[in-house]
Amino acid sequence: MAAREKATILDIAREAGVSKSTVSLVLQGSSLIRPETATKVRKAIEDVGYVYNRGAANLRKAHSNVIGMVINDLTNPFFAELAVGMERVFQSAGVVPFIANTAENPVRQEEVLKSMMEQGVAGLIVSPARGTTAEAFNRMRQAGIPVVLAMRRMPDGRVPAVVPDNHRGAALAAAHLIRKGHRRLAFFGGFSDMVVYHERADGFREGCEANGIAPEDMTIVEGETNRRGGMACLDAALTLPDPPTAAVCFNDAVAFGAMLALRKRGLEPGRDFAVVGFDDVVEAQHYVPALTSVAVDTAGLGERAAHSVLRMIQSRTTRAEDHVGAVNLVVRESCGPDLNASKDEVFS
């Protein structure tokens, strides 16, 4: 009997075939758990002989089981894929997340965060809108609400973040274009008040410099991080006296816009101007021509962010380690033929 009384939540989770988070929610009487899952967990509780100390649990419980997902642009398929990864983890844990789209508007974001705090949110995953300041999360941290940033860091680094290796990805993309023979390159999209812009633009510059490209042969064009922004960047670049012949784009949406603008000018992406995207959304492989892009494990990063916020909630902490996800370049048709660059001028 004594051995049975020492059964733990992990024993229940193992017996029921669910996560520890799901068991905790059932023990707390959460309405977020599906009835069939709750029944399975209760049976496992009886089978392992677990004794629930409700008094201690009530002392630990200082918040609801609502988890917020605040996304800056759900019209971008990349962020939709990210949200799917998060939701997959929450579903497995028996949590039903609340999702909000801020449309890159920090004022709307502030309204959403305030509303979620008023609803007693247990934790938040936020992909910050452009213009977000560190102060936006001060109230959450002071209230002990765990916050994880997804895809975009804050400059001060106080809020844990799950991001791809932006610097390396952009450097890989630039090096690839140079190996193809391009000597005048551009970086399209993003704004200088975004941390991710600096990470990717700096990676682009480093990739160019390491492969012998002079600063005067690099063109940086800021712009919106969508198709409209890509079209505007391409048009601006091609009006220069010595226009670039290839571009690394802030993301795939900007790349798609640049390719549309090329066709409006009677130019063919790949043949007349090389384009590389960033994120490798599903559409990239089906676009015409198929888009070369820096591949990010989007759903995997979403899952990582969800696991991180769940652990923070369970540990009653607002601190966690940052995670930088690996990237790789997926080469397709949008960079066109090799222009026979000298092997002495490039490196792998």
ZADRENVO-934828 format. One record per residue (C-alpha): residue number from 1; residue in one letter; x, y, z. Coordinates in Angstrom, 2 decimals. Each point is the difference from the previous one (the first is absolute). Layout:
node seq->NUM type->a px->X py->Y pz->Z;
...
% end
This chain:
node seq->1 type->m px->0.00 py->0.00 pz->0.00;
node seq->2 type->a px->2.82 py->2.40 pz->0.88;
node seq->3 type->a px->1.55 py->-0.49 pz->-3.43;
node seq->4 type->r px->-3.30 py->0.80 pz->-1.70;
node seq->5 type->e px->-0.35 py->3.22 pz->2.02;
node seq->6 type->k px->3.34 py->1.19 pz->-1.39;
node seq->7 type->a px->-1.22 py->-0.15 pz->-3.58;
node seq->8 type->t px->0.72 py->3.21 pz->-1.93;
node seq->9 type->i px->-1.56 py->1.97 pz->-2.80;
node seq->10 type->l px->2.60 py->-1.51 pz->-2.31;
node seq->11 type->d px->-1.29 py->-3.46 pz->0.91;
node seq->12 type->i px->-3.52 py->1.07 pz->-0.92;
node seq->13 type->a px->1.16 py->1.55 pz->-3.28;
node seq->14 type->r px->1.85 py->-3.17 pz->-0.92;
node seq->15 type->e px->-2.99 py->-2.20 pz->0.87;
node seq->16 type->a px->-2.47 py->2.18 pz->-1.95;
node seq->17 type->g px->2.30 py->0.70 pz->-2.92;
node seq->18 type->v px->-0.31 py->3.78 pz->0.32;
node seq->19 type->s px->2.27 py->2.88 pz->0.99;
node seq->20 type->k px->0.68 py->1.15 pz->3.56;
node seq->21 type->s px->-1.71 py->3.29 pz->-0.86;
node seq->22 type->t px->-3.21 py->-1.84 pz->-0.90;
node seq->23 type->v px->0.02 py->-1.90 pz->3.31;
node seq->24 type->s px->0.50 py->3.27 pz->1.90;
node seq->25 type->l px->-2.96 py->1.60 pz->-1.75;
node seq->26 type->v px->-2.26 py->-2.97 pz->0.77;
node seq->27 type->l px->1.02 py->0.12 pz->3.67;
node seq->28 type->q px->-0.86 py->3.70 pz->0.05;
node seq->29 type->g px->-3.43 py->-0.69 pz->-1.49;
node seq->30 type->s px->0.72 py->1.99 pz->-3.14;
node seq->31 type->s px->-2.78 py->0.24 pz->-2.59;
node seq->32 type->l px->2.60 py->0.17 pz->-2.77;
node seq->33 type->i px->0.52 py->-3.77 pz->0.03;
node seq->34 type->r px->-2.07 py->-2.16 pz->-2.34;
node seq->35 type->p px->-2.41 py->-2.25 pz->1.96;
node seq->36 type->e px->1.44 py->-3.23 pz->-1.43;
node seq->37 type->t px->3.53 py->1.08 pz->0.94;
node seq->38 type->a px->-1.09 py->0.95 pz->3.52;
node seq->39 type->t px->-1.68 py->-3.39 pz->0.45;
node seq->40 type->k px->3.17 py->-1.79 pz->-1.09;
node seq->41 type->v px->2.12 py->2.03 pz->2.42;
node seq->42 type->r px->-2.38 py->-0.58 pz->2.93;
node seq->43 type->k px->0.15 py->-3.75 pz->-0.62;
node seq->44 type->a px->3.81 py->0.18 pz->-0.01;
node seq->45 type->i px->-0.11 py->1.91 pz->3.30;
node seq->46 type->e px->-1.97 py->-2.84 pz->1.56;
node seq->47 type->d px->2.23 py->-2.67 pz->-1.56;
node seq->48 type->v px->3.25 py->1.46 pz->1.35;
node seq->49 type->g px->-1.50 py->0.96 pz->3.37;
node seq->50 type->y px->0.88 py->3.69 pz->-0.18;
node seq->51 type->v px->-1.16 py->2.18 pz->2.92;
node seq->52 type->y px->-0.69 py->3.61 pz->-1.01;
node seq->53 type->n px->0.85 py->2.71 pz->2.54;
node seq->54 type->r px->-2.57 py->2.57 pz->-1.03;
node seq->55 type->g px->0.94 py->2.44 pz->2.74;
node seq->56 type->a px->3.58 py->0.24 pz->-1.24;
node seq->57 type->a px->-1.21 py->0.23 pz->-3.59;
node seq->58 type->n px->-2.27 py->2.92 pz->0.82;
node seq->59 type->l px->2.93 py->1.85 pz->1.52;
node seq->60 type->r px->2.01 py->-0.56 pz->-3.19;
node seq->61 type->k px->-2.79 py->1.02 pz->-2.35;
node seq->62 type->a px->0.06 py->3.78 pz->-0.51;
node seq->63 type->h px->-1.24 py->0.24 pz->-3.58;
node seq->64 type->s px->-2.33 py->-1.48 pz->-2.57;
node seq->65 type->n px->0.90 py->-2.56 pz->-2.66;
node seq->66 type->v px->-0.39 py->2.42 pz->-2.90;
node seq->67 type->i px->3.08 py->0.35 pz->-2.23;
node seq->68 type->g px->0.17 py->2.83 pz->-2.50;
node seq->69 type->m px->1.58 py->-0.10 pz->-3.47;
node seq->70 type->v px->0.52 py->3.55 pz->-1.29;
node seq->71 type->i px->1.18 py->0.04 pz->-3.61;
node seq->72 type->n px->1.15 py->3.04 pz->-1.97;
node seq->73 type->d px->-1.25 py->-1.08 pz->-3.45;
node seq->74 type->l px->-2.21 py->-3.05 pz->-0.49;
node seq->75 type->t px->-0.47 py->0.90 pz->-3.68;
node seq->76 type->n px->3.61 py->-1.11 pz->-0.50;
node seq->77 type->p px->-0.03 py->-3.79 pz->-0.46;
node seq->78 type->f px->3.21 py->-0.25 pz->2.02;
node seq->79 type->f px->-1.72 py->1.20 pz->3.16;
node seq->80 type->a px->-3.01 py->-2.21 pz->-0.67;
node seq->81 type->e px->2.38 py->-3.00 pz->-0.12;
node seq->82 type->l px->1.62 py->1.23 pz->3.22;
node seq->83 type->a px->-3.38 py->0.18 pz->1.74;
node seq->84 type->v px->-0.84 py->-3.54 pz->-1.11;
node seq->85 type->g px->3.15 py->-1.28 pz->1.68;
node seq->86 type->m px->-0.91 py->1.74 pz->3.25;
node seq->87 type->e px->-3.60 py->-1.22 pz->-0.10;
node seq->88 type->r px->1.15 py->-3.60 pz->-0.53;
node seq->89 type->v px->1.84 py->0.03 pz->3.33;
node seq->90 type->f px->-2.83 py->1.72 pz->1.86;
node seq->91 type->q px->-2.52 py->-2.49 pz->-1.36;
node seq->92 type->s px->2.16 py->-2.86 pz->1.22;
node seq->93 type->a px->0.12 py->1.65 pz->3.42;
node seq->94 type->g px->-3.76 py->0.46 pz->0.03;
node seq->95 type->v px->0.28 py->3.79 pz->-0.22;
node seq->96 type->v px->-2.14 py->2.10 pz->-2.33;
node seq->97 type->p px->2.03 py->3.12 pz->-0.88;
node seq->98 type->f px->-1.40 py->3.43 pz->-0.82;
node seq->99 type->i px->1.49 py->1.45 pz->-3.19;
node seq->100 type->a px->0.05 py->3.64 pz->-1.11;
node seq->101 type->n px->1.37 py->1.73 pz->-3.10;
node seq->102 type->t px->1.51 py->3.46 pz->0.58;
node seq->103 type->a px->0.62 py->0.82 pz->-3.69;
node seq->104 type->e px->3.41 py->1.53 pz->0.88;
node seq->105 type->n px->-1.77 py->2.63 pz->2.11;
node seq->106 type->p px->1.57 py->0.57 pz->3.45;
node seq->107 type->v px->-3.09 py->1.89 pz->1.20;
node seq->108 type->r px->-2.22 py->-2.96 pz->-0.86;
node seq->109 type->q px->2.57 py->-2.27 pz->1.63;
node seq->110 type->e px->-0.17 py->2.00 pz->3.23;
node seq->111 type->e px->-3.80 py->-0.32 pz->0.00;
node seq->112 type->v px->0.24 py->-3.76 pz->-0.50;
node seq->113 type->l px->2.60 py->-0.45 pz->2.75;
node seq->114 type->k px->-2.05 py->2.09 pz->2.41;
node seq->115 type->s px->-3.14 py->-2.01 pz->-0.75;
node seq->116 type->m px->1.79 py->-3.30 pz->0.49;
node seq->117 type->m px->1.40 py->1.17 pz->3.34;
node seq->118 type->e px->-3.50 py->0.97 pz->1.10;
node seq->119 type->q px->-1.17 py->-3.51 pz->-0.91;
node seq->120 type->g px->2.63 py->-1.45 pz->2.32;
node seq->121 type->v px->2.23 py->-1.44 pz->-2.70;
node seq->122 type->a px->2.46 py->-2.61 pz->1.30;
node seq->123 type->g px->2.65 py->0.62 pz->-2.66;
node seq->124 type->l px->0.65 py->1.65 pz->-3.34;
node seq->125 type->i px->1.83 py->-0.70 pz->-3.23;
node seq->126 type->v px->0.48 py->3.22 pz->-1.95;
node seq->127 type->s px->1.42 py->0.71 pz->-3.42;
node seq->128 type->p px->0.42 py->3.74 pz->0.59;
node seq->129 type->a px->-1.41 py->2.61 pz->-2.34;
node seq->130 type->r px->2.41 py->2.42 pz->-1.59;
node seq->131 type->g px->0.64 py->2.90 pz->2.38;
node seq->132 type->t px->-0.46 py->-2.07 pz->3.16;
node seq->133 type->t px->2.13 py->1.26 pz->2.89;
node seq->134 type->a px->1.36 py->-1.97 pz->2.96;
node seq->135 type->e px->-2.42 py->1.85 pz->2.26;
node seq->136 type->a px->-2.90 py->-1.80 pz->-1.71;
node seq->137 type->f px->0.74 py->-3.11 pz->2.05;
node seq->138 type->n px->0.94 py->1.62 pz->3.31;
node seq->139 type->r px->-3.47 py->-0.40 pz->1.51;
node seq->140 type->m px->-0.05 py->-3.70 pz->-0.88;
node seq->141 type->r px->3.39 py->-0.62 pz->1.56;
node seq->142 type->q px->-0.94 py->1.96 pz->3.12;
node seq->143 type->a px->-3.19 py->-2.06 pz->0.29;
node seq->144 type->g px->2.00 py->-3.21 pz->-0.35;
node seq->145 type->i px->-1.59 py->-0.93 pz->-3.33;
node seq->146 type->p px->2.37 py->-2.06 pz->-2.18;
node seq->147 type->v px->0.61 py->1.51 pz->-3.44;
node seq->148 type->v px->1.90 py->-1.63 pz->-2.86;
node seq->149 type->l px->0.82 py->1.93 pz->-3.16;
node seq->150 type->a px->-0.27 py->-1.90 pz->-3.27;
node seq->151 type->m px->2.05 py->0.90 pz->-3.10;
node seq->152 type->r px->0.83 py->3.53 pz->1.19;
node seq->153 type->r px->2.21 py->1.01 pz->2.94;
node seq->154 type->m px->-0.15 py->3.21 pz->1.99;
node seq->155 type->p px->3.17 py->2.13 pz->0.06;
node seq->156 type->d px->0.60 py->-0.33 pz->3.76;
node seq->157 type->g px->-0.23 py->-3.80 pz->-0.07;
node seq->158 type->r px->-1.89 py->-0.22 pz->3.31;
node seq->159 type->v px->-2.91 py->-1.98 pz->-1.45;
node seq->160 type->p px->0.90 py->-3.57 pz->-1.08;
node seq->161 type->a px->-0.23 py->-0.55 pz->-3.76;
node seq->162 type->v px->-0.27 py->-2.90 pz->-2.44;
node seq->163 type->v px->1.47 py->1.10 pz->-3.34;
node seq->164 type->p px->1.72 py->-1.40 pz->-3.10;
node seq->165 type->d px->3.67 py->0.71 pz->-0.73;
node seq->166 type->n px->-0.76 py->3.15 pz->-2.00;
node seq->167 type->h px->3.61 py->1.13 pz->-0.38;
node seq->168 type->r px->1.28 py->-3.30 pz->-1.36;
node seq->169 type->g px->-2.99 py->-0.45 pz->-2.29;
node seq->170 type->a px->0.51 py->3.33 pz->-1.75;
node seq->171 type->a px->3.75 py->-0.62 pz->-0.29;
node seq->172 type->l px->-0.67 py->-3.38 pz->-1.67;
node seq->173 type->a px->-2.38 py->1.65 pz->-2.45;
node seq->174 type->a px->2.49 py->2.73 pz->-0.97;
node seq->175 type->a px->2.83 py->-2.52 pz->-0.44;
node seq->176 type->h px->-2.20 py->-2.11 pz->-2.28;
node seq->177 type->l px->-0.76 py->2.94 pz->-2.29;
node seq->178 type->i px->3.67 py->0.89 pz->-0.19;
node seq->179 type->r px->0.90 py->-3.57 pz->-0.92;
node seq->180 type->k px->-2.54 py->0.34 pz->-2.80;
node seq->181 type->g px->2.08 py->2.88 pz->-1.35;
node seq->182 type->h px->-1.84 py->3.09 pz->1.28;
node seq->183 type->r px->2.13 py->2.98 pz->1.02;
node seq->184 type->r px->-2.63 py->2.68 pz->0.75;
node seq->185 type->l px->-2.38 py->-1.22 pz->2.67;
node seq->186 type->a px->-2.93 py->1.47 pz->1.94;
node seq->187 type->f px->-1.81 py->-0.70 pz->3.23;
node seq->188 type->f px->-3.74 py->0.72 pz->-0.24;
node seq->189 type->g px->-2.51 py->0.68 pz->2.77;
node seq->190 type->g px->-0.28 py->0.59 pz->3.72;
node seq->191 type->f px->0.62 py->3.16 pz->2.02;
node seq->192 type->s px->2.90 py->1.14 pz->2.16;
node seq->193 type->d px->-2.18 py->0.10 pz->3.14;
node seq->194 type->m px->-0.34 py->-3.82 pz->-0.14;
node seq->195 type->v px->2.59 py->-2.25 pz->1.68;
node seq->196 type->v px->-0.61 py->-2.75 pz->-2.56;
node seq->197 type->y px->0.72 py->2.49 pz->-2.81;
node seq->198 type->h px->3.44 py->0.73 pz->1.45;
node seq->199 type->e px->0.74 py->-3.70 pz->0.48;
node seq->200 type->r px->-0.86 py->-0.82 pz->-3.61;
node seq->201 type->a px->1.46 py->3.14 pz->-1.61;
node seq->202 type->d px->3.25 py->-0.42 pz->1.98;
node seq->203 type->g px->0.17 py->-3.64 pz->-1.06;
node seq->204 type->f px->-0.46 py->1.09 pz->-3.61;
node seq->205 type->r px->2.83 py->2.53 pz->0.30;
node seq->206 type->e px->2.29 py->-2.54 pz->1.63;
node seq->207 type->g px->-0.72 py->-2.56 pz->-2.71;
node seq->208 type->c px->0.81 py->2.57 pz->-2.67;
node seq->209 type->e px->3.18 py->1.27 pz->1.66;
node seq->210 type->a px->1.30 py->-3.52 pz->0.63;
node seq->211 type->n px->-0.40 py->-0.72 pz->-3.70;
node seq->212 type->g px->1.79 py->3.11 pz->-1.24;
node seq->213 type->i px->-2.92 py->2.34 pz->-0.69;
node seq->214 type->a px->0.80 py->3.67 pz->0.64;
node seq->215 type->p px->-2.43 py->2.12 pz->2.09;
node seq->216 type->e px->-0.84 py->2.17 pz->-3.03;
node seq->217 type->d px->-1.31 py->-3.10 pz->-1.77;
node seq->218 type->m px->-2.48 py->-0.78 pz->2.79;
node seq->219 type->t px->-3.40 py->1.68 pz->-0.06;
node seq->220 type->i px->-2.25 py->0.03 pz->3.07;
node seq->221 type->v px->-3.63 py->0.95 pz->-0.66;
node seq->222 type->e px->-2.33 py->0.24 pz->2.99;
node seq->223 type->g px->-3.68 py->-0.75 pz->-0.49;
node seq->224 type->e px->-3.12 py->-1.73 pz->1.20;
node seq->225 type->t px->0.35 py->-3.69 pz->0.74;
node seq->226 type->n px->-2.69 py->-1.09 pz->-2.45;
node seq->227 type->r px->-0.55 py->-0.32 pz->-3.77;
node seq->228 type->r px->-0.68 py->3.72 pz->-0.35;
node seq->229 type->g px->3.29 py->0.73 pz->1.71;
node seq->230 type->g px->1.86 py->-2.40 pz->-2.29;
node seq->231 type->m px->-1.43 py->1.70 pz->-3.09;
node seq->232 type->a px->1.03 py->3.43 pz->1.28;
node seq->233 type->c px->3.53 py->-1.17 pz->0.89;
node seq->234 type->l px->0.55 py->-1.51 pz->-3.45;
node seq->235 type->d px->-1.22 py->3.14 pz->-1.75;
node seq->236 type->a px->2.26 py->2.19 pz->2.14;
node seq->237 type->a px->3.05 py->-2.19 pz->-0.60;
node seq->238 type->l px->-0.39 py->-0.10 pz->-3.77;
node seq->239 type->t px->-0.04 py->3.81 pz->-0.24;
node seq->240 type->l px->3.61 py->0.19 pz->1.29;
node seq->241 type->p px->2.82 py->0.88 pz->-2.45;
node seq->242 type->d px->1.61 py->-3.42 pz->0.54;
node seq->243 type->p px->-2.93 py->-2.16 pz->1.14;
node seq->244 type->p px->0.51 py->-3.33 pz->1.74;
node seq->245 type->t px->-0.45 py->-3.25 pz->-1.91;
node seq->246 type->a px->-1.15 py->-2.06 pz->2.98;
node seq->247 type->a px->-1.67 py->0.45 pz->3.39;
node seq->248 type->v px->-0.28 py->-1.71 pz->3.35;
node seq->249 type->c px->-3.47 py->0.80 pz->1.35;
node seq->250 type->f px->-1.06 py->0.55 pz->3.60;
node seq->251 type->n px->-2.56 py->-2.80 pz->-0.35;
node seq->252 type->d px->-1.82 py->-2.02 pz->-2.65;
node seq->253 type->a px->-2.88 py->2.47 pz->-0.21;
node seq->254 type->v px->2.45 py->2.76 pz->-1.02;
node seq->255 type->a px->1.59 py->-2.41 pz->-2.50;
node seq->256 type->f px->-3.38 py->-0.78 pz->-1.58;
node seq->257 type->g px->-0.64 py->3.74 pz->-0.32;
node seq->258 type->a px->3.39 py->0.58 pz->-1.64;
node seq->259 type->m px->-0.73 py->-2.76 pz->-2.51;
node seq->260 type->l px->-3.38 py->1.54 pz->-0.82;
node seq->261 type->a px->1.66 py->3.39 pz->-0.57;
node seq->262 type->l px->2.58 py->-1.59 pz->-2.32;
node seq->263 type->r px->-2.76 py->-1.47 pz->-2.17;
node seq->264 type->k px->-1.79 py->3.36 pz->-0.14;
node seq->265 type->r px->3.20 py->1.34 pz->-1.53;
node seq->266 type->g px->0.17 py->-2.82 pz->-2.52;
node seq->267 type->l px->2.86 py->-1.68 pz->1.85;
node seq->268 type->e px->0.13 py->-3.65 pz->1.02;
node seq->269 type->p px->0.97 py->-0.96 pz->3.57;
node seq->270 type->g px->3.02 py->-2.27 pz->-0.07;
node seq->271 type->r px->0.93 py->0.76 pz->-3.60;
node seq->272 type->d px->0.26 py->3.82 pz->0.22;
node seq->273 type->f px->0.27 py->0.51 pz->3.77;
node seq->274 type->a px->0.73 py->-2.52 pz->2.76;
node seq->275 type->v px->-2.16 py->-0.12 pz->3.12;
node seq->276 type->v px->0.44 py->-1.77 pz->3.35;
node seq->277 type->g px->-2.66 py->-0.02 pz->2.70;
node seq->278 type->f px->0.11 py->-0.73 pz->3.71;
node seq->279 type->d px->-2.29 py->-2.40 pz->1.96;
node seq->280 type->d px->-0.75 py->-2.58 pz->-2.72;
node seq->281 type->v px->-3.78 py->0.05 pz->0.34;
node seq->282 type->v px->-1.96 py->-2.77 pz->-1.73;
node seq->283 type->e px->-0.82 py->2.29 pz->-2.95;
node seq->284 type->a px->3.72 py->0.45 pz->-0.80;
node seq->285 type->q px->0.37 py->-3.42 pz->-1.61;
node seq->286 type->h px->-3.15 py->0.46 pz->-2.11;
node seq->287 type->y px->0.68 py->3.55 pz->-1.19;
node seq->288 type->v px->1.08 py->0.55 pz->-3.62;
node seq->289 type->p px->2.91 py->-0.03 pz->-0.10;
node seq->290 type->a px->0.37 py->-1.95 pz->3.24;
node seq->291 type->l px->1.60 py->2.25 pz->2.60;
node seq->292 type->t px->3.45 py->-0.61 pz->1.44;
node seq->293 type->s px->-0.39 py->0.74 pz->3.71;
node seq->294 type->v px->1.62 py->-0.27 pz->3.41;
node seq->295 type->a px->-1.91 py->-2.85 pz->1.63;
node seq->296 type->v px->-1.20 py->0.47 pz->3.56;
node seq->297 type->d px->-1.62 py->-2.78 pz->2.04;
node seq->298 type->t px->-3.04 py->2.18 pz->0.51;
node seq->299 type->a px->-2.31 py->-2.49 pz->1.65;
node seq->300 type->g px->2.89 py->-1.34 pz->2.08;
node seq->301 type->l px->0.78 py->3.46 pz->1.34;
node seq->302 type->g px->-3.69 py->0.47 pz->0.81;
node seq->303 type->e px->0.03 py->-3.27 pz->1.93;
node seq->304 type->r px->3.17 py->1.04 pz->1.81;
node seq->305 type->a px->-1.58 py->3.31 pz->1.05;
node seq->306 type->a px->-3.12 py->-1.80 pz->1.27;
node seq->307 type->h px->2.01 py->-2.51 pz->2.03;
node seq->308 type->s px->2.05 py->2.85 pz->1.43;
node seq->309 type->v px->-3.00 py->1.99 pz->1.24;
node seq->310 type->l px->-1.60 py->-3.15 pz->1.48;
node seq->311 type->r px->3.19 py->-0.75 pz->1.94;
node seq->312 type->m px->0.14 py->3.60 pz->1.25;
node seq->313 type->i px->-3.61 py->-0.18 pz->1.18;
node seq->314 type->q px->0.61 py->-3.27 pz->1.83;
node seq->315 type->s px->3.21 py->1.35 pz->1.58;
node seq->316 type->r px->-1.59 py->3.35 pz->0.87;
node seq->317 type->t px->2.81 py->1.97 pz->-1.63;
node seq->318 type->t px->0.31 py->2.71 pz->-2.64;
node seq->319 type->r px->3.51 py->-1.12 pz->-0.97;
node seq->320 type->a px->1.07 py->-2.47 pz->-2.64;
node seq->321 type->e px->2.91 py->-0.57 pz->-2.36;
node seq->322 type->d px->-0.11 py->1.44 pz->-3.52;
node seq->323 type->h px->-0.09 py->-2.51 pz->-2.83;
node seq->324 type->v px->1.56 py->0.60 pz->-3.43;
node seq->325 type->g px->-1.23 py->-2.47 pz->-2.62;
node seq->326 type->a px->2.18 py->-1.33 pz->-2.81;
node seq->327 type->v px->-0.60 py->1.13 pz->-3.60;
node seq->328 type->n px->1.09 py->-1.23 pz->-3.42;
node seq->329 type->l px->-0.25 py->1.24 pz->-3.57;
node seq->330 type->v px->-2.43 py->-1.80 pz->-2.32;
node seq->331 type->v px->1.10 py->0.64 pz->-3.58;
node seq->332 type->r px->-2.68 py->0.14 pz->-2.69;
node seq->333 type->e px->-0.45 py->1.84 pz->-3.32;
node seq->334 type->s px->-0.33 py->3.67 pz->1.01;
node seq->335 type->c px->3.77 py->0.64 pz->-0.13;
node seq->336 type->g px->0.33 py->-1.10 pz->-3.61;
node seq->337 type->p px->3.14 py->-1.29 pz->-1.72;
node seq->338 type->d px->3.56 py->0.14 pz->1.27;
node seq->339 type->l px->1.75 py->3.13 pz->-1.35;
node seq->340 type->n px->3.38 py->-1.74 pz->0.22;
node seq->341 type->a px->1.54 py->1.89 pz->2.89;
node seq->342 type->s px->3.67 py->-0.57 pz->0.65;
node seq->343 type->k px->0.46 py->-2.62 pz->2.67;
node seq->344 type->d px->2.82 py->2.11 pz->1.48;
node seq->345 type->e px->-2.50 py->2.71 pz->1.00;
node seq->346 type->v px->-2.34 py->-2.14 pz->2.03;
node seq->347 type->f px->0.04 py->-2.52 pz->2.77;
node seq->348 type->s px->-2.43 py->-2.58 pz->1.31;
% end
